[in-house]
Amino acid sequence: MLTFLFLCAVGMAFAGLLAIPFMLFGLIFWVITLPFRLFFGLFGLFFALIFGIFRVVFGIIGGILGIILAPVGLLVLALFVWAIYRITQRRPTPTF
């Protein structure tokens, strides 16, 4: 059992040694791209604030228009369905 634990510890140490170059590569990549991420992050924040205001304003306007126009649209739809029903309805033939 002690031999197994020792072999596991050696294996984990070897795996850790293999991981160090990949961690260093990731760190170098992160440092190189940091200025670009900061620039585009601030750029994106600026546009998010500007267009966020537009989104809120147009969202409120769209909501108000929806509240006003939805009943009109439903009424027109209902009248259209009623008109189709009236046109296609079979009338009984008169008997004399």
C-alpha positions as CSV (number, residue, x, y, z in Angstrom):
1,M,0.0,0.0,0.0
2,L,2.9,2.4,0.8
3,T,4.5,1.6,-2.5
4,F,1.2,2.4,-4.3
5,L,0.9,5.8,-2.5
6,F,4.6,6.6,-3.3
7,L,4.0,5.8,-7.0
8,C,0.9,8.0,-7.1
9,A,2.8,10.8,-5.5
10,V,5.6,10.5,-8.1
11,G,3.1,10.3,-10.9
12,M,1.4,13.5,-9.7
13,A,4.7,15.3,-9.4
14,F,5.6,14.2,-13.0
15,A,2.2,15.5,-14.2
16,G,2.8,18.7,-12.4
17,L,6.2,19.1,-14.1
18,L,4.5,18.5,-17.5
19,A,1.9,21.1,-16.8
20,I,4.3,24.0,-16.0
21,P,5.2,24.8,-19.6
22,F,1.5,25.0,-20.5
23,M,0.8,27.2,-17.5
24,L,3.6,29.5,-18.6
25,F,2.3,29.6,-22.1
26,G,-1.1,30.6,-20.8
27,L,0.4,33.3,-18.6
28,I,2.4,34.8,-21.5
29,F,-0.7,34.7,-23.8
30,W,-2.7,36.4,-21.1
31,V,-0.1,39.1,-20.6
32,I,0.3,39.7,-24.3
33,T,-3.5,40.1,-24.9
34,L,-4.1,42.2,-21.8
35,P,-3.8,45.6,-23.5
36,F,-6.2,44.5,-26.2
37,R,-8.7,43.1,-23.8
38,L,-8.6,46.3,-21.7
39,F,-9.0,48.6,-24.7
40,F,-11.9,46.6,-26.2
41,G,-13.4,46.1,-22.8
42,L,-13.5,49.9,-22.2
43,F,-14.6,50.5,-25.8
44,G,-17.4,48.0,-25.3
45,L,-18.4,49.5,-22.0
46,F,-18.7,52.9,-23.6
47,F,-20.9,51.6,-26.4
48,A,-22.9,49.5,-24.0
49,L,-23.8,52.6,-21.9
50,I,-24.7,54.6,-25.0
51,F,-26.7,52.0,-26.7
52,G,-28.2,50.8,-23.4
53,I,-29.9,54.1,-23.0
54,F,-31.3,53.8,-26.6
55,R,-32.4,50.3,-25.8
56,V,-34.3,51.4,-22.7
57,V,-35.9,54.4,-24.4
58,F,-37.0,52.4,-27.5
59,G,-38.1,49.5,-25.3
60,I,-40.4,51.8,-23.4
61,I,-41.8,53.3,-26.6
62,G,-42.3,49.8,-28.1
63,G,-44.1,48.6,-24.9
64,I,-46.4,51.6,-25.0
65,L,-47.1,51.1,-28.7
66,G,-47.7,47.4,-28.1
67,I,-50.2,48.2,-25.3
68,I,-52.0,50.6,-27.6
69,L,-51.9,48.6,-30.9
70,A,-52.4,45.1,-29.6
71,P,-56.1,45.4,-29.0
72,V,-56.6,47.1,-32.4
73,G,-54.7,44.2,-34.1
74,L,-56.8,41.6,-32.2
75,L,-60.0,43.4,-33.2
76,V,-59.0,43.5,-36.8
77,L,-58.0,39.8,-36.7
78,A,-61.4,38.9,-35.1
79,L,-63.3,40.9,-37.7
80,F,-61.3,39.3,-40.5
81,V,-62.2,35.8,-39.2
82,W,-65.8,36.8,-38.8
83,A,-65.9,38.1,-42.4
84,I,-64.5,34.8,-43.7
85,Y,-67.1,32.9,-41.7
86,R,-69.9,35.0,-43.1
87,I,-68.7,34.6,-46.7
88,T,-68.3,30.8,-46.5
89,Q,-71.5,30.1,-44.5
90,R,-74.1,27.9,-46.2
91,R,-77.5,29.5,-46.4
92,P,-80.6,27.3,-46.3
93,T,-82.6,27.2,-49.6
94,P,-86.0,28.8,-49.2
95,T,-89.0,26.5,-49.6
96,F,-92.3,27.7,-51.1
